[in-house]
Amino acid sequence: MHVRVRLFAMLRERAGADEIDLELPDGARVGDALAQMEHLTGGLRVVMAVNQDYAEPSAPLHAGDELALIPPVSGGSVTQLHARVTDQPLMLDPLIERVRDPRAGAIVTFSGVTREVAELQYEAYVPMAERKIAEIVAAAIERHGLCAAAAEHRMGAVPLSEPSVIVAASAPHRDAAFAGAREIIDEIKANAPIWKREEGEWVKGATPQR
């Protein structure tokens, strides 16, 4: 099966071309295509888009699919974007430092904390959750013209009054910073593969949007 893969930014420069051709066996998956491009992607965390949607390595490929290899979407600077899922306590001050920018006239933060119960338990599909949160943060930066944004989510037991998720967004003006931070937390809750158990019961949620 012959496929053509579009390249962008530093990947385009490495390859010296906007597109590259791959030969893959019938029944190939996204991971097979990524494996063939390791010589090009070395040192970068990349994802593949299939027909303009982000795709997991296990996703099947078909003749005629439009493929794109996506390098980190940080708006030009790795310090503009930060996403992490961890089993360690979350600290807001370091997150604020990550989004400080001389262009910013406003920094907005959000902390979602455990309430009313002794603790909450969180489980996450960590690699996918971190990638999805990074996509959410990147989209908010682009949509709201943020200088920088960052988000972290905790796994495991989160005791009463401790944060399970924190967000920070900086922008030239407060309206954009508020809007960006709100979008990030709303999208994380809706679409990141993270699950919450409260008093022994899994909290019901919605099916994530693809």
N, C-alpha and C positions, 0 to 999 in steps of 0.2 A: 504494500500500500504506500503510495506516494503522498506525502503531505508537505505543505509549505508553512513555515513558522515566521511570523512577523517579529521584528526586534525593535527595541526602543532604547533611547538614552545610552548608558554606558555599554549595554550589550550590543547595540548597533555599532558603536565605535570599536568595540573589540573585534567584531566580525568583519567590519569594513563593508557592511551591506545592510539593507533594510529588511531582508528576508533570507532565510536559508531553507534548503530542501532536505527532507529526511525520507529514507526508505524504512518502513516499518512493516512487520508481519501482519497479516490479517488477524484481527482480534487484539491488536495492541492497545495499551492503555496509556494514560497521561504519563505515568511513571516511566514507561519505556522510552517515550520521547525525551523526558528530562534526562534520563541516563545517557542518551546519545549526545546530549549537549553539555555534559559536565566539563568538557574542555573549554567551553565558552563561559560557563557560569561560575567557575571556581572562585570561592571567596564571597559569593553573593547568595543571600537567601532569596530565591526566586519562586514565583508561582506561575502556573499556566492558565490562561483563559481559553476556553473552548466556546466558540460562537458567542464571544463577548461576555461570558460568565466565568468566574473563577471556578476551577475544577480541582478535585482531589486527585492524587496520583493514581487512585484505583479506578477513576472514571474511564469508560471505554472511548476509543476514538473510532471515527468512521470516515470513509472517503468523502471528501467534500467539506469536512469541518474546517472552520476558520480558526487557526491556532495563533496565539500570541504569547510570547515569553515576557513576563512582567518582572522587572527588577524592583528593588525597594521603592515604594511610592512616597518618598519623604519630602517632596516638593523642592529637592535640590540640596538639602542639608540633613544629615542623619540626626542632628539635634532637634529638628522640627517635630519629630514623631517618636513616641515611646509607648510600647505596649508590653505588659508583663502579667503572667499568671504565676503565683507563688504560694508556698505554704508558710511563708514568713509573715509576721505582722507588717501592716502597711503603714508607711510614714508619709505624711502630706508635705512636709517641708522639702525633702529631696525632690519631690515631684514638681513643686513650685520652681525650684532652681532649674529644673530641666526646661521649663517653658519661658523663663525670663528672656527678654529680647529688647534691645534698645529701641525698637520700633513700637513696642507695646505700651499703651496707655492704660491697659486693664488686664488683670489676671483674675479669672474666676475659677473657684474650686468647688468640688462636690465630694462629700463623704457619705456613703451609705453604711449605716451602723446597725448592729444587732440591737433589737429592742424587745422588751417584755418577756423574753425567755433567757435561760442561762447561757445558751449558745445556739448557734446554727451550724450545720454541717454542709460544706460545699464540695462537690465533685466536678471535675472538668476534664474534657478531652483536650489536654494542655496544648499540644502543637497546633491543633486546629483553632482552639480558642485564642491563642496569642496571635495567630495570623488573622483571624476574623476581627479581633479588636484593633489590630494595626490597620486593617482596611477601613474600619469604621472611623478611626482617628484621622486617617489620611483623607477620607471623604469629607469630614467636617472641616479640616484645614482648607481644602479646596473650595467647598461650598460657601464658607463664611469668611474667607480671607483671613484666617487666623495666622498669627506669627508662628505659633507652635501649640502643640497639644500632647497630652499624655494621659494614660489610663493604666491602672493596675487592679487586678482582682485576686482575691485570696482563695485558697483551697483549704480543705480540712475544717477543723473546729474554729469558729470565730466567736469568742466570748461576748457576753453582754456589753454593749456600748463601744465595742471595738469595730473598726471599719472592715467591711468585706469588699468594698470597691471604692476607689478614689479616682477622681478626674481633675485635671487642670487644663485650662485653655487661656492663651494670651492673644490679644488682638489690639490694634490701634485704638479701638473704641469699645466701650462696655457692652453695647447692644450685641455686637458680633461675638464677644467673649461669652456672654450669657447664652446666646443661641447655640454656639458651638459646643459648650459644655453640656447643655441640655440634650442636644442631639446625640452626643456620644454616650451618655448614660442610658438614654432611652433605647438606642440601638443595641448596646451591649446586653441590656436586659431582654431584648426581643430576639436577638440573633446569635449571640455567642453560645457555644455548646457548654454551658455551665448549669449545674443542677443544685437545688437547695433542699435540704432535709430539715424540717422543723418538728421538734418533739417526736422524732421517730417516723414521721411521714414525709414523703416527697411532696414538695409544693407543686401543684399543678401549674402549667404554663401553656404557651402557645407553640405550635410548630414553627421553627425558624424559617424565615424567608430565604430562598436561594438567590 
